[in-house]
C-alpha cells in the first residue's frame, strides 16, 4: 500500500515532468546538491531523500549503495531550490529497509538545509535511536 506522502510525492514528480517541455526559463534559482546519508555511521542505501523548500516543488534523489545522493529538480534538471529546505529521508517503495527510519528524519523531520547557489554538499548521519 502506498502512503499519502508517497502518492503526493509521485504527483509532484509527474507534474515536474510537464515542466520539461516548457523550457528552463520558468525554473527558480537552483543550487546543485549532493551528499551522503548514513545511519549510525553506515551508508544508508535504497533511501529516498527529499528537500522541501518553503515555496515551490521539492527535489528528490535515491541513495546508492554508498549512501550517496544527487538531487533532481525535474527529470532532466539537477538541483534544489535555493534557500531553506526541510529534509526528509524514507525508504523507497521497492527496497524496504531492515529497520524503520525514525520520524524525526521523515514525517516529523528535524533535518534542515540552506541551499546556496552553486555546488552544495549536505551529509546526514542519522541515528536509529
C-alpha positions as CSV (number, residue, x, y, z in Angstrom):
1,X,0.0,0.0,0.0
2,X,1.3,3.5,-0.8
3,X,1.3,6.2,1.8
4,X,-0.4,9.5,1.1
5,X,3.0,11.2,1.3
6,X,4.5,9.0,-1.3
7,X,1.4,9.4,-3.6
8,X,1.8,13.2,-3.2
9,X,5.5,13.0,-4.0
10,X,4.7,10.9,-7.1
11,X,2.2,13.5,-8.2
12,X,4.7,16.3,-7.7
13,X,7.3,14.4,-9.7
14,X,4.9,13.7,-12.5
15,X,3.9,17.4,-12.6
16,X,7.6,18.2,-12.8
17,X,7.9,16.1,-16.0
18,X,5.4,18.5,-17.6
19,X,7.7,21.5,-16.9
20,X,10.4,19.9,-19.0
21,X,8.7,20.9,-22.2
22,X,8.2,24.4,-21.1
23,X,11.8,25.4,-21.2
24,X,14.1,26.3,-18.3
25,X,13.2,30.0,-18.1
26,X,10.4,29.2,-15.6
27,X,12.7,27.5,-13.1
28,X,13.5,29.1,-9.8
29,X,17.1,29.7,-8.7
30,X,18.7,26.3,-8.1
31,X,21.8,25.0,-6.3
32,X,23.3,21.7,-7.1
33,X,23.1,19.4,-4.1
34,X,24.8,16.1,-3.3
35,X,26.0,14.3,-0.2
36,X,25.8,11.1,1.7
37,X,23.3,9.7,4.1
38,X,24.4,7.3,6.9
39,X,22.5,5.6,9.7
40,X,24.6,5.1,12.8
41,X,27.7,5.7,10.7
42,X,26.9,3.2,8.0
43,X,25.8,4.1,4.4
44,X,22.0,4.2,4.0
45,X,21.3,2.7,0.6
46,X,17.9,2.5,-1.1
47,X,16.5,5.5,0.7
48,X,14.7,8.5,-0.8
49,X,15.9,11.9,0.3
50,X,13.7,14.9,-0.4
51,X,14.4,18.6,0.0
52,X,11.2,20.6,0.5
53,X,11.6,24.4,0.1
54,X,9.4,26.9,1.9
55,X,7.7,27.6,-1.5
56,X,7.8,25.6,-4.7
57,X,8.3,22.0,-5.5
58,X,10.6,19.5,-3.8
59,X,13.8,18.0,-5.2
60,X,14.3,14.3,-4.8
61,X,17.1,11.6,-5.0
62,X,17.7,8.0,-4.2
63,X,20.8,6.9,-2.3
64,X,23.1,4.4,-3.8
65,X,24.9,1.5,-2.0
66,X,27.4,4.0,-0.5
67,X,24.6,6.3,0.7
68,X,25.4,8.9,-2.0
69,X,22.7,11.1,-3.5
70,X,22.4,13.9,-6.0
71,X,19.2,15.8,-6.1
72,X,17.0,16.2,-9.2
73,X,14.6,19.2,-9.5
74,X,13.0,17.7,-12.7
75,X,13.6,14.6,-14.7
76,X,16.5,16.3,-16.5
77,X,17.5,19.2,-14.2
78,X,19.8,18.7,-11.2
79,X,19.5,20.8,-8.1
80,X,17.2,22.1,-5.4
81,X,15.5,25.5,-4.8
82,X,17.9,28.0,-3.2
83,X,17.0,28.9,0.4
84,X,15.9,27.0,3.5
85,X,14.7,23.4,2.9
86,X,13.2,20.8,5.2
87,X,14.9,17.4,4.5
88,X,13.1,14.1,4.7
89,X,14.6,10.6,4.4
90,X,12.5,7.4,4.0
91,X,12.8,4.0,2.4
92,X,12.0,3.7,-1.3
93,X,8.9,1.6,-2.1
94,X,10.9,-1.1,-3.9
95,X,13.5,-1.6,-1.2
96,X,12.1,-1.6,2.3
97,X,14.8,-1.2,4.9
98,X,15.8,-3.6,7.6
99,X,14.7,-1.1,10.3
100,X,12.5,1.9,10.5
101,X,13.8,5.4,9.9
102,X,12.8,7.5,12.9
103,X,10.0,10.1,12.3
104,X,12.4,12.9,13.3
105,X,14.0,12.3,9.8
106,X,10.9,11.8,7.7
107,X,7.3,12.7,8.6
108,X,8.3,14.9,11.5
109,X,11.7,15.8,10.2
110,X,14.1,18.0,12.2
111,X,16.6,18.0,9.3
112,X,17.2,21.3,7.6
113,X,19.5,22.5,4.8
114,X,20.1,26.0,3.5
115,X,20.8,25.6,-0.3
116,X,23.1,28.2,-1.8
117,X,23.6,29.0,-5.5
118,X,26.4,26.8,-7.0
119,X,27.5,23.4,-5.5
120,X,26.3,22.3,-2.1
121,X,27.2,19.2,-0.1
122,X,24.9,18.1,2.7
123,X,25.9,14.9,4.6
124,X,23.4,13.4,7.1
125,X,24.3,10.9,9.8
126,X,21.0,9.6,11.1
127,X,20.7,7.8,14.5
128,X,18.4,4.8,14.8
129,X,17.6,5.7,18.4
